[in-house]
Amino acid sequence: MAIKIIPKKSVVADKVPLAGDLTVGELAINLKDKKIFSKDELGNVFEFPTSGTVTVTGTQDEATMAMV
């Protein structure tokens, strides 16, 4: 069975999720700005880089992301 990942999303320009909007590792996407965000274990919201390639490896239960 395929797993469907549905990130939180916004179509409002310059909108960035607050720390309280995300759980650790949860993804949020701003479709208007074409930006992806997440939250780290310290509670900081960060934006994924807009250049380079992101590779995701792992299993259904655990995944690792790395910039290439």
PECORNOR-V299338 format. One record per helix or strand of 3 or more residues. SS is the DSSP state (2 for helix, 1 for strand). FROM is the first residue (numbers start at 0). LEN is the number of residues. If there is no record, write none. Layout:
# PECORNOR-V299338
<<SS & FROM & LEN> <SS & FROM & LEN>>
This chain:
# PECORNOR-V299338
<<1 & 7 & 3> <2 & 18 & 3> <1 & 27 & 3> <1 & 34 & 5> <1 & 44 & 3> <1 & 53 & 5> <1 & 62 & 5>>
